[in-house]
Amino acid sequence: MSRIYQVEFWIYSLLSAFIGGGASALGSDEGVSLLHRAGSAIEPLSVHQLAVMFLAGGISCAVAYLKKSPLPAMPAPPVPEK
């Protein structure tokens, strides 16, 4: 596997983890909205609160991905011949 492909795959996976984590904010917003419509005293989330939740979820999942799959390894430098 080429080095460029490894880095592209790593960046793609990191962004996917961020988006997936951020998408959990949308699920939370739906739950809060359902509770509000059911008569609960919980107020629906504002756009600012939703953005903060998206960032928090995205960062959390991206960090978890980085822990499991840190930066791709660098290839060993060529050894000069004598």
PDB file of N, CA, C and O in Angstrom:
ATOM      1  N   MET A   1       0.851  -1.170   0.000  1.00  0.00           N
ATOM      2  CA  MET A   1       0.000   0.000   0.000  1.00  0.00           C
ATOM      3  C   MET A   1       0.900   1.238   0.000  1.00  0.00           C
ATOM      4  O   MET A   1       1.837   1.321   0.794  1.00  0.00           O
ATOM      5  N   SER A   2       0.625   2.186  -0.875  1.00  0.00           N
ATOM      6  CA  SER A   2       1.489   3.362  -0.979  1.00  0.00           C
ATOM      7  C   SER A   2       1.297   4.290   0.217  1.00  0.00           C
ATOM      8  O   SER A   2       0.255   4.280   0.872  1.00  0.00           O
ATOM      9  N   ARG A   3       2.297   5.069   0.478  1.00  0.00           N
ATOM     10  CA  ARG A   3       2.280   6.013   1.611  1.00  0.00           C
ATOM     11  C   ARG A   3       1.163   7.044   1.444  1.00  0.00           C
ATOM     12  O   ARG A   3       0.477   7.374   2.411  1.00  0.00           O
ATOM     13  N   ILE A   4       0.979   7.549   0.235  1.00  0.00           N
ATOM     14  CA  ILE A   4      -0.056   8.561   0.000  1.00  0.00           C
ATOM     15  C   ILE A   4      -1.430   7.967   0.277  1.00  0.00           C
ATOM     16  O   ILE A   4      -2.273   8.625   0.887  1.00  0.00           O
ATOM     17  N   TYR A   5      -1.665   6.745  -0.157  1.00  0.00           N
ATOM     18  CA  TYR A   5      -2.949   6.100   0.099  1.00  0.00           C
ATOM     19  C   TYR A   5      -3.179   5.924   1.597  1.00  0.00           C
ATOM     20  O   TYR A   5      -4.294   6.129   2.077  1.00  0.00           O
ATOM     21  N   GLN A   6      -2.147   5.549   2.338  1.00  0.00           N
ATOM     22  CA  GLN A   6      -2.291   5.373   3.779  1.00  0.00           C
ATOM     23  C   GLN A   6      -2.702   6.684   4.448  1.00  0.00           C
ATOM     24  O   GLN A   6      -3.584   6.689   5.307  1.00  0.00           O
ATOM     25  N   VAL A   7      -2.077   7.783   4.068  1.00  0.00           N
ATOM     26  CA  VAL A   7      -2.385   9.075   4.672  1.00  0.00           C
ATOM     27  C   VAL A   7      -3.791   9.520   4.277  1.00  0.00           C
ATOM     28  O   VAL A   7      -4.539  10.021   5.117  1.00  0.00           O
ATOM     29  N   GLU A   8      -4.160   9.341   3.000  1.00  0.00           N
ATOM     30  CA  GLU A   8      -5.507   9.713   2.564  1.00  0.00           C
ATOM     31  C   GLU A   8      -6.561   8.905   3.302  1.00  0.00           C
ATOM     32  O   GLU A   8      -7.577   9.452   3.730  1.00  0.00           O
ATOM     33  N   PHE A   9      -6.327   7.607   3.455  1.00  0.00           N
ATOM     34  CA  PHE A   9      -7.272   6.759   4.177  1.00  0.00           C
ATOM     35  C   PHE A   9      -7.372   7.190   5.635  1.00  0.00           C
ATOM     36  O   PHE A   9      -8.465   7.208   6.202  1.00  0.00           O
ATOM     37  N   TRP A  10      -6.245   7.535   6.243  1.00  0.00           N
ATOM     38  CA  TRP A  10      -6.229   7.960   7.639  1.00  0.00           C
ATOM     39  C   TRP A  10      -7.022   9.258   7.812  1.00  0.00           C
ATOM     40  O   TRP A  10      -7.817   9.376   8.744  1.00  0.00           O
ATOM     41  N   ILE A  11      -6.812  10.230   6.918  1.00  0.00           N
ATOM     42  CA  ILE A  11      -7.546  11.506   6.998  1.00  0.00           C
ATOM     43  C   ILE A  11      -9.035  11.270   6.778  1.00  0.00           C
ATOM     44  O   ILE A  11      -9.866  11.831   7.493  1.00  0.00           O
ATOM     45  N   TYR A  12      -9.375  10.444   5.794  1.00  0.00           N
ATOM     46  CA  TYR A  12     -10.776  10.118   5.527  1.00  0.00           C
ATOM     47  C   TYR A  12     -11.428   9.484   6.755  1.00  0.00           C
ATOM     48  O   TYR A  12     -12.546   9.845   7.122  1.00  0.00           O
ATOM     49  N   SER A  13     -10.743   8.554   7.380  1.00  0.00           N
ATOM     50  CA  SER A  13     -11.277   7.877   8.561  1.00  0.00           C
ATOM     51  C   SER A  13     -11.431   8.841   9.735  1.00  0.00           C
ATOM     52  O   SER A  13     -12.411   8.771  10.475  1.00  0.00           O
ATOM     53  N   LEU A  14     -10.465   9.736   9.902  1.00  0.00           N
ATOM     54  CA  LEU A  14     -10.544  10.716  10.981  1.00  0.00           C
ATOM     55  C   LEU A  14     -11.737  11.644  10.779  1.00  0.00           C
ATOM     56  O   LEU A  14     -12.476  11.917  11.725  1.00  0.00           O
ATOM     57  N   LEU A  15     -11.930  12.127   9.560  1.00  0.00           N
ATOM     58  CA  LEU A  15     -13.082  12.986   9.278  1.00  0.00           C
ATOM     59  C   LEU A  15     -14.396  12.236   9.434  1.00  0.00           C
ATOM     60  O   LEU A  15     -15.386  12.803   9.895  1.00  0.00           O
ATOM     61  N   SER A  16     -14.409  10.971   9.056  1.00  0.00           N
ATOM     62  CA  SER A  16     -15.612  10.160   9.227  1.00  0.00           C
ATOM     63  C   SER A  16     -15.960   9.998  10.694  1.00  0.00           C
ATOM     64  O   SER A  16     -17.130  10.062  11.073  1.00  0.00           O
ATOM     65  N   ALA A  17     -14.949   9.788  11.517  1.00  0.00           N
ATOM     66  CA  ALA A  17     -15.182   9.675  12.961  1.00  0.00           C
ATOM     67  C   ALA A  17     -15.735  10.978  13.516  1.00  0.00           C
ATOM     68  O   ALA A  17     -16.646  10.959  14.344  1.00  0.00           O
ATOM     69  N   PHE A  18     -15.190  12.123  13.066  1.00  0.00           N
ATOM     70  CA  PHE A  18     -15.667  13.426  13.532  1.00  0.00           C
ATOM     71  C   PHE A  18     -17.125  13.643  13.141  1.00  0.00           C
ATOM     72  O   PHE A  18     -17.937  14.063  13.965  1.00  0.00           O
ATOM     73  N   ILE A  19     -17.454  13.356  11.884  1.00  0.00           N
ATOM     74  CA  ILE A  19     -18.828  13.557  11.411  1.00  0.00           C
ATOM     75  C   ILE A  19     -19.784  12.604  12.119  1.00  0.00           C
ATOM     76  O   ILE A  19     -20.887  13.000  12.496  1.00  0.00           O
ATOM     77  N   GLY A  20     -19.375  11.362  12.300  1.00  0.00           N
ATOM     78  CA  GLY A  20     -20.224  10.404  13.005  1.00  0.00           C
ATOM     79  C   GLY A  20     -20.480  10.807  14.439  1.00  0.00           C
ATOM     80  O   GLY A  20     -21.599  10.678  14.937  1.00  0.00           O
ATOM     81  N   GLY A  21     -19.439  11.299  15.111  1.00  0.00           N
ATOM     82  CA  GLY A  21     -19.622  11.764  16.479  1.00  0.00           C
ATOM     83  C   GLY A  21     -20.510  12.992  16.543  1.00  0.00           C
ATOM     84  O   GLY A  21     -21.352  13.123  17.431  1.00  0.00           O
ATOM     85  N   GLY A  22     -20.312  13.891  15.587  1.00  0.00           N
ATOM     86  CA  GLY A  22     -21.148  15.087  15.549  1.00  0.00           C
ATOM     87  C   GLY A  22     -22.597  14.764  15.245  1.00  0.00           C
ATOM     88  O   GLY A  22     -23.504  15.437  15.734  1.00  0.00           O
ATOM     89  N   ALA A  23     -22.817  13.745  14.447  1.00  0.00           N
ATOM     90  CA  ALA A  23     -24.189  13.364  14.113  1.00  0.00           C
ATOM     91  C   ALA A  23     -24.960  12.898  15.344  1.00  0.00           C
ATOM     92  O   ALA A  23     -26.190  12.945  15.355  1.00  0.00           O
ATOM     93  N   SER A  24     -24.266  12.457  16.360  1.00  0.00           N
ATOM     94  CA  SER A  24     -24.958  12.062  17.594  1.00  0.00           C
ATOM     95  C   SER A  24     -25.676  13.257  18.214  1.00  0.00           C
ATOM     96  O   SER A  24     -26.657  13.082  18.937  1.00  0.00           O
ATOM     97  N   ALA A  25     -25.194  14.474  17.937  1.00  0.00           N
ATOM     98  CA  ALA A  25     -25.872  15.671  18.431  1.00  0.00           C
ATOM     99  C   ALA A  25     -27.263  15.788  17.819  1.00  0.00           C
ATOM    100  O   ALA A  25     -28.197  16.240  18.481  1.00  0.00           O
ATOM    101  N   LEU A  26     -27.405  15.388  16.571  1.00  0.00           N
ATOM    102  CA  LEU A  26     -28.713  15.451  15.924  1.00  0.00           C
ATOM    103  C   LEU A  26     -29.682  14.470  16.574  1.00  0.00           C
ATOM    104  O   LEU A  26     -30.862  14.774  16.748  1.00  0.00           O
ATOM    105  N   GLY A  27     -29.181  13.301  16.929  1.00  0.00           N
ATOM    106  CA  GLY A  27     -30.022  12.334  17.634  1.00  0.00           C
ATOM    107  C   GLY A  27     -30.443  12.842  19.004  1.00  0.00           C
ATOM    108  O   GLY A  27     -31.577  12.632  19.435  1.00  0.00           O
ATOM    109  N   SER A  28     -29.527  13.506  19.677  1.00  0.00           N
ATOM    110  CA  SER A  28     -29.856  14.083  20.982  1.00  0.00           C
ATOM    111  C   SER A  28     -30.904  15.173  20.837  1.00  0.00           C
ATOM    112  O   SER A  28     -31.812  15.279  21.661  1.00  0.00           O
ATOM    113  N   ASP A  29     -30.781  15.986  19.787  1.00  0.00           N
ATOM    114  CA  ASP A  29     -31.752  17.048  19.552  1.00  0.00           C
ATOM    115  C   ASP A  29     -33.136  16.473  19.290  1.00  0.00           C
ATOM    116  O   ASP A  29     -34.137  17.009  19.765  1.00  0.00           O
ATOM    117  N   GLU A  30     -33.191  15.386  18.537  1.00  0.00           N
ATOM    118  CA  GLU A  30     -34.481  14.745  18.281  1.00  0.00           C
ATOM    119  C   GLU A  30     -35.112  14.238  19.578  1.00  0.00           C
ATOM    120  O   GLU A  30     -36.317  14.378  19.789  1.00  0.00           O
ATOM    121  N   GLY A  31     -34.284  13.647  20.446  1.00  0.00           N
ATOM    122  CA  GLY A  31     -34.796  13.161  21.731  1.00  0.00           C
ATOM    123  C   GLY A  31     -35.323  14.288  22.600  1.00  0.00           C
ATOM    124  O   GLY A  31     -36.374  14.160  23.228  1.00  0.00           O
ATOM    125  N   VAL A  32     -34.591  15.392  22.636  1.00  0.00           N
ATOM    126  CA  VAL A  32     -35.027  16.547  23.431  1.00  0.00           C
ATOM    127  C   VAL A  32     -36.319  17.118  22.856  1.00  0.00           C
ATOM    128  O   VAL A  32     -37.221  17.489  23.606  1.00  0.00           O
ATOM    129  N   SER A  33     -36.414  17.188  21.546  1.00  0.00           N
ATOM    130  CA  SER A  33     -37.630  17.716  20.906  1.00  0.00           C
ATOM    131  C   SER A  33     -38.837  16.825  21.203  1.00  0.00           C
ATOM    132  O   SER A  33     -39.932  17.323  21.464  1.00  0.00           O
ATOM    133  N   LEU A  34     -38.631  15.512  21.163  1.00  0.00           N
ATOM    134  CA  LEU A  34     -39.732  14.597  21.484  1.00  0.00           C
ATOM    135  C   LEU A  34     -40.192  14.760  22.927  1.00  0.00           C
ATOM    136  O   LEU A  34     -41.392  14.759  23.202  1.00  0.00           O
ATOM    137  N   LEU A  35     -39.240  14.901  23.850  1.00  0.00           N
ATOM    138  CA  LEU A  35     -39.611  15.104  25.250  1.00  0.00           C
ATOM    139  C   LEU A  35     -40.362  16.419  25.429  1.00  0.00           C
ATOM    140  O   LEU A  35     -41.317  16.494  26.202  1.00  0.00           O
ATOM    141  N   HIS A  36     -39.929  17.453  24.713  1.00  0.00           N
ATOM    142  CA  HIS A  36     -40.599  18.753  24.814  1.00  0.00           C
ATOM    143  C   HIS A  36     -42.041  18.659  24.301  1.00  0.00           C
ATOM    144  O   HIS A  36     -42.961  19.200  24.914  1.00  0.00           O
ATOM    145  N   ARG A  37     -42.227  17.970  23.176  1.00  0.00           N
ATOM    146  CA  ARG A  37     -43.584  17.816  22.625  1.00  0.00           C
ATOM    147  C   ARG A  37     -44.459  16.945  23.506  1.00  0.00           C
ATOM    148  O   ARG A  37     -45.683  17.074  23.492  1.00  0.00           O
ATOM    149  N   ALA A  38     -43.839  16.056  24.275  1.00  0.00           N
ATOM    150  CA  ALA A  38     -44.604  15.181  25.167  1.00  0.00           C
ATOM    151  C   ALA A  38     -44.998  15.881  26.458  1.00  0.00           C
ATOM    152  O   ALA A  38     -45.682  15.296  27.297  1.00  0.00           O
ATOM    153  N   GLY A  39     -44.569  17.140  26.626  1.00  0.00           N
ATOM    154  CA  GLY A  39     -44.979  17.900  27.795  1.00  0.00           C
ATOM    155  C   GLY A  39     -43.910  18.040  28.857  1.00  0.00           C
ATOM    156  O   GLY A  39     -44.184  18.570  29.934  1.00  0.00           O
ATOM    157  N   SER A  40     -42.713  17.587  28.590  1.00  0.00           N
ATOM    158  CA  SER A  40     -41.634  17.717  29.558  1.00  0.00           C
ATOM    159  C   SER A  40     -41.196  19.180  29.645  1.00  0.00           C
ATOM    160  O   SER A  40     -41.420  19.958  28.718  1.00  0.00           O
ATOM    161  N   ALA A  41     -40.580  19.542  30.749  1.00  0.00           N
ATOM    162  CA  ALA A  41     -40.141  20.916  30.968  1.00  0.00           C
ATOM    163  C   ALA A  41     -38.816  21.216  30.260  1.00  0.00           C
ATOM    164  O   ALA A  41     -38.246  22.289  30.454  1.00  0.00           O
ATOM    165  N   ILE A  42     -38.327  20.294  29.452  1.00  0.00           N
ATOM    166  CA  ILE A  42     -37.071  20.486  28.741  1.00  0.00           C
ATOM    167  C   ILE A  42     -37.329  21.349  27.505  1.00  0.00           C
ATOM    168  O   ILE A  42     -38.234  21.069  26.720  1.00  0.00           O
ATOM    169  N   GLU A  43     -36.530  22.391  27.345  1.00  0.00           N
ATOM    170  CA  GLU A  43     -36.655  23.274  26.187  1.00  0.00           C
ATOM    171  C   GLU A  43     -35.863  22.707  25.013  1.00  0.00           C
ATOM    172  O   GLU A  43     -34.817  22.090  25.217  1.00  0.00           O
ATOM    173  N   PRO A  44     -36.351  22.908  23.773  1.00  0.00           N
ATOM    174  CA  PRO A  44     -35.579  22.466  22.604  1.00  0.00           C
ATOM    175  C   PRO A  44     -34.229  23.181  22.538  1.00  0.00           C
ATOM    176  O   PRO A  44     -34.078  24.290  23.050  1.00  0.00           O
ATOM    177  N   LEU A  45     -33.259  22.539  21.906  1.00  0.00           N
ATOM    178  CA  LEU A  45     -31.916  23.109  21.812  1.00  0.00           C
ATOM    179  C   LEU A  45     -31.883  24.248  20.793  1.00  0.00           C
ATOM    180  O   LEU A  45     -32.551  24.197  19.761  1.00  0.00           O
ATOM    181  N   SER A  46     -31.095  25.271  21.103  1.00  0.00           N
ATOM    182  CA  SER A  46     -30.877  26.350  20.146  1.00  0.00           C
ATOM    183  C   SER A  46     -29.835  25.889  19.128  1.00  0.00           C
ATOM    184  O   SER A  46     -29.190  24.857  19.314  1.00  0.00           O
ATOM    185  N   VAL A  47     -29.677  26.655  18.061  1.00  0.00           N
ATOM    186  CA  VAL A  47     -28.685  26.313  17.047  1.00  0.00           C
ATOM    187  C   VAL A  47     -27.282  26.361  17.659  1.00  0.00           C
ATOM    188  O   VAL A  47     -26.434  25.533  17.330  1.00  0.00           O
ATOM    189  N   HIS A  48     -27.040  27.316  18.538  1.00  0.00           N
ATOM    190  CA  HIS A  48     -25.727  27.420  19.190  1.00  0.00           C
ATOM    191  C   HIS A  48     -25.456  26.191  20.058  1.00  0.00           C
ATOM    192  O   HIS A  48     -24.359  25.634  20.019  1.00  0.00           O
ATOM    193  N   GLN A  49     -26.442  25.773  20.833  1.00  0.00           N
ATOM    194  CA  GLN A  49     -26.269  24.587  21.674  1.00  0.00           C
ATOM    195  C   GLN A  49     -26.049  23.338  20.823  1.00  0.00           C
ATOM    196  O   GLN A  49     -25.238  22.477  21.164  1.00  0.00           O
ATOM    197  N   LEU A  50     -26.776  23.251  19.718  1.00  0.00           N
ATOM    198  CA  LEU A  50     -26.619  22.110  18.824  1.00  0.00           C
ATOM    199  C   LEU A  50     -25.222  22.092  18.192  1.00  0.00           C
ATOM    200  O   LEU A  50     -24.621  21.028  18.045  1.00  0.00           O
ATOM    201  N   ALA A  51     -24.711  23.262  17.820  1.00  0.00           N
ATOM    202  CA  ALA A  51     -23.363  23.348  17.249  1.00  0.00           C
ATOM    203  C   ALA A  51     -22.305  22.933  18.264  1.00  0.00           C
ATOM    204  O   ALA A  51     -21.348  22.241  17.919  1.00  0.00           O
ATOM    205  N   VAL A  52     -22.477  23.355  19.515  1.00  0.00           N
ATOM    206  CA  VAL A  52     -21.527  22.971  20.564  1.00  0.00           C
ATOM    207  C   VAL A  52     -21.572  21.459  20.783  1.00  0.00           C
ATOM    208  O   VAL A  52     -20.529  20.825  20.943  1.00  0.00           O
ATOM    209  N   MET A  53     -22.764  20.885  20.790  1.00  0.00           N
ATOM    210  CA  MET A  53     -22.889  19.435  20.958  1.00  0.00           C
ATOM    211  C   MET A  53     -22.266  18.691  19.776  1.00  0.00           C
ATOM    212  O   MET A  53     -21.640  17.647  19.957  1.00  0.00           O
ATOM    213  N   PHE A  54     -22.441  19.234  18.556  1.00  0.00           N
ATOM    214  CA  PHE A  54     -21.852  18.614  17.373  1.00  0.00           C
ATOM    215  C   PHE A  54     -20.331  18.606  17.481  1.00  0.00           C
ATOM    216  O   PHE A  54     -19.689  17.587  17.225  1.00  0.00           O
ATOM    217  N   LEU A  55     -19.763  19.742  17.859  1.00  0.00           N
ATOM    218  CA  LEU A  55     -18.304  19.826  18.008  1.00  0.00           C
ATOM    219  C   LEU A  55     -17.800  18.897  19.107  1.00  0.00           C
ATOM    220  O   LEU A  55     -16.796  18.208  18.932  1.00  0.00           O
ATOM    221  N   ALA A  56     -18.495  18.880  20.234  1.00  0.00           N
ATOM    222  CA  ALA A  56     -18.065  18.025  21.345  1.00  0.00           C
ATOM    223  C   ALA A  56     -18.108  16.553  20.957  1.00  0.00           C
ATOM    224  O   ALA A  56     -17.172  15.804  21.235  1.00  0.00           O
ATOM    225  N   GLY A  57     -19.194  16.141  20.316  1.00  0.00           N
ATOM    226  CA  GLY A  57     -19.298  14.745  19.881  1.00  0.00           C
ATOM    227  C   GLY A  57     -18.276  14.401  18.818  1.00  0.00           C
ATOM    228  O   GLY A  57     -17.692  13.317  18.834  1.00  0.00           O
ATOM    229  N   GLY A  58     -18.058  15.329  17.887  1.00  0.00           N
ATOM    230  CA  GLY A  58     -17.084  15.105  16.827  1.00  0.00           C
ATOM    231  C   GLY A  58     -15.673  15.007  17.361  1.00  0.00           C
ATOM    232  O   GLY A  58     -14.916  14.120  16.967  1.00  0.00           O
ATOM    233  N   ILE A  59     -15.315  15.908  18.249  1.00  0.00           N
ATOM    234  CA  ILE A  59     -13.965  15.885  18.838  1.00  0.00           C
ATOM    235  C   ILE A  59     -13.767  14.619  19.655  1.00  0.00           C
ATOM    236  O   ILE A  59     -12.704  14.000  19.601  1.00  0.00           O
ATOM    237  N   SER A  60     -14.781  14.236  20.407  1.00  0.00           N
ATOM    238  CA  SER A  60     -14.690  13.033  21.230  1.00  0.00           C
ATOM    239  C   SER A  60     -14.426  11.789  20.372  1.00  0.00           C
ATOM    240  O   SER A  60     -13.558  10.982  20.704  1.00  0.00           O
ATOM    241  N   CYS A  61     -15.161  11.634  19.285  1.00  0.00           N
ATOM    242  CA  CYS A  61     -14.962  10.471  18.423  1.00  0.00           C
ATOM    243  C   CYS A  61     -13.650  10.548  17.652  1.00  0.00           C
ATOM    244  O   CYS A  61     -13.005   9.524  17.426  1.00  0.00           O
ATOM    245  N   ALA A  62     -13.248  11.751  17.246  1.00  0.00           N
ATOM    246  CA  ALA A  62     -11.976  11.904  16.540  1.00  0.00           C
ATOM    247  C   ALA A  62     -10.813  11.544  17.459  1.00  0.00           C
ATOM    248  O   ALA A  62      -9.855  10.907  17.022  1.00  0.00           O
ATOM    249  N   VAL A  63     -10.885  11.945  18.726  1.00  0.00           N
ATOM    250  CA  VAL A  63      -9.827  11.610  19.683  1.00  0.00           C
ATOM    251  C   VAL A  63      -9.794  10.102  19.930  1.00  0.00           C
ATOM    252  O   VAL A  63      -8.721   9.511  20.049  1.00  0.00           O
ATOM    253  N   ALA A  64     -10.972   9.486  20.004  1.00  0.00           N
ATOM    254  CA  ALA A  64     -11.018   8.034  20.176  1.00  0.00           C
ATOM    255  C   ALA A  64     -10.384   7.339  18.969  1.00  0.00           C
ATOM    256  O   ALA A  64      -9.687   6.337  19.130  1.00  0.00           O
ATOM    257  N   TYR A  65     -10.621   7.863  17.765  1.00  0.00           N
ATOM    258  CA  TYR A  65     -10.003   7.291  16.571  1.00  0.00           C
ATOM    259  C   TYR A  65      -8.483   7.463  16.622  1.00  0.00           C
ATOM    260  O   TYR A  65      -7.735   6.542  16.295  1.00  0.00           O
ATOM    261  N   LEU A  66      -8.035   8.651  17.036  1.00  0.00           N
ATOM    262  CA  LEU A  66      -6.595   8.899  17.115  1.00  0.00           C
ATOM    263  C   LEU A  66      -5.914   7.979  18.123  1.00  0.00           C
ATOM    264  O   LEU A  66      -4.769   7.568  17.928  1.00  0.00           O
ATOM    265  N   LYS A  67      -6.624   7.660  19.196  1.00  0.00           N
ATOM    266  CA  LYS A  67      -6.043   6.755  20.190  1.00  0.00           C
ATOM    267  C   LYS A  67      -5.870   5.365  19.593  1.00  0.00           C
ATOM    268  O   LYS A  67      -4.871   4.693  19.849  1.00  0.00           O
ATOM    269  N   LYS A  68      -6.831   4.942  18.809  1.00  0.00           N
ATOM    270  CA  LYS A  68      -6.796   3.603  18.218  1.00  0.00           C
ATOM    271  C   LYS A  68      -5.898   3.542  16.984  1.00  0.00           C
ATOM    272  O   LYS A  68      -5.274   2.516  16.714  1.00  0.00           O
ATOM    273  N   SER A  69      -5.836   4.649  16.236  1.00  0.00           N
ATOM    274  CA  SER A  69      -5.074   4.663  15.001  1.00  0.00           C
ATOM    275  C   SER A  69      -4.303   5.979  14.887  1.00  0.00           C
ATOM    276  O   SER A  69      -4.737   6.893  14.187  1.00  0.00           O
ATOM    277  N   PRO A  70      -3.170   6.076  15.568  1.00  0.00           N
ATOM    278  CA  PRO A  70      -2.396   7.323  15.499  1.00  0.00           C
ATOM    279  C   PRO A  70      -1.865   7.570  14.087  1.00  0.00           C
ATOM    280  O   PRO A  70      -2.158   6.805  13.168  1.00  0.00           O
ATOM    281  N   LEU A  71      -1.093   8.627  13.918  1.00  0.00           N
ATOM    282  CA  LEU A  71      -0.558   8.977  12.598  1.00  0.00           C
ATOM    283  C   LEU A  71       0.071   7.772  11.925  1.00  0.00           C
ATOM    284  O   LEU A  71       0.706   6.951  12.586  1.00  0.00           O
ATOM    285  N   PRO A  72      -0.103   7.657  10.602  1.00  0.00           N
ATOM    286  CA  PRO A  72       0.522   6.532   9.892  1.00  0.00           C
ATOM    287  C   PRO A  72       2.037   6.542  10.085  1.00  0.00           C
ATOM    288  O   PRO A  72       2.661   7.600  10.162  1.00  0.00           O
ATOM    289  N   ALA A  73       2.599   5.372  10.161  1.00  0.00           N
ATOM    290  CA  ALA A  73       4.043   5.250  10.382  1.00  0.00           C
ATOM    291  C   ALA A  73       4.814   5.797   9.188  1.00  0.00           C
ATOM    292  O   ALA A  73       4.407   5.642   8.037  1.00  0.00           O
ATOM    293  N   MET A  74       5.920   6.431   9.487  1.00  0.00           N
ATOM    294  CA  MET A  74       6.802   6.951   8.440  1.00  0.00           C
ATOM    295  C   MET A  74       7.679   5.799   7.945  1.00  0.00           C
ATOM    296  O   MET A  74       8.116   4.961   8.735  1.00  0.00           O
ATOM    297  N   PRO A  75       7.933   5.762   6.639  1.00  0.00           N
ATOM    298  CA  PRO A  75       8.817   4.704   6.138  1.00  0.00           C
ATOM    299  C   PRO A  75      10.250   4.962   6.618  1.00  0.00           C
ATOM    300  O   PRO A  75      10.659   6.103   6.833  1.00  0.00           O
ATOM    301  N   ALA A  76      10.974   3.897   6.772  1.00  0.00           N
ATOM    302  CA  ALA A  76      12.373   4.014   7.207  1.00  0.00           C
ATOM    303  C   ALA A  76      13.194   4.689   6.101  1.00  0.00           C
ATOM    304  O   ALA A  76      12.994   4.405   4.920  1.00  0.00           O
ATOM    305  N   PRO A  77      14.112   5.578   6.482  1.00  0.00           N
ATOM    306  CA  PRO A  77      14.939   6.231   5.460  1.00  0.00           C
ATOM    307  C   PRO A  77      15.881   5.204   4.824  1.00  0.00           C
ATOM    308  O   PRO A  77      16.288   4.242   5.475  1.00  0.00           O
ATOM    309  N   PRO A  78      16.217   5.411   3.572  1.00  0.00           N
ATOM    310  CA  PRO A  78      17.130   4.452   2.916  1.00  0.00           C
ATOM    311  C   PRO A  78      18.508   4.517   3.565  1.00  0.00           C
ATOM    312  O   PRO A  78      18.985   5.583   3.952  1.00  0.00           O
ATOM    313  N   VAL A  79      19.117   3.372   3.668  1.00  0.00           N
ATOM    314  CA  VAL A  79      20.454   3.271   4.244  1.00  0.00           C
ATOM    315  C   VAL A  79      21.465   3.476   3.126  1.00  0.00           C
ATOM    316  O   VAL A  79      21.449   2.749   2.133  1.00  0.00           O
ATOM    317  N   PRO A  80      22.367   4.486   3.285  1.00  0.00           N
ATOM    318  CA  PRO A  80      23.347   4.704   2.220  1.00  0.00           C
ATOM    319  C   PRO A  80      24.326   3.530   2.125  1.00  0.00           C
ATOM    320  O   PRO A  80      24.748   2.953   3.127  1.00  0.00           O
ATOM    321  N   GLU A  81      24.660   3.213   0.902  1.00  0.00           N
ATOM    322  CA  GLU A  81      25.618   2.125   0.693  1.00  0.00           C
ATOM    323  C   GLU A  81      27.043   2.656   0.799  1.00  0.00           C
ATOM    324  O   GLU A  81      27.328   3.790   0.413  1.00  0.00           O
ATOM    325  N   LYS A  82      27.922   1.829   1.321  1.00  0.00           N
ATOM    326  CA  LYS A  82      29.334   2.249   1.480  1.00  0.00           C
ATOM    327  C   LYS A  82      30.186   1.736   0.360  1.00  0.00           C
ATOM    328  O   LYS A  82      31.390   1.992   0.332  1.00  0.00           O
TER     329      LYS A  82
END
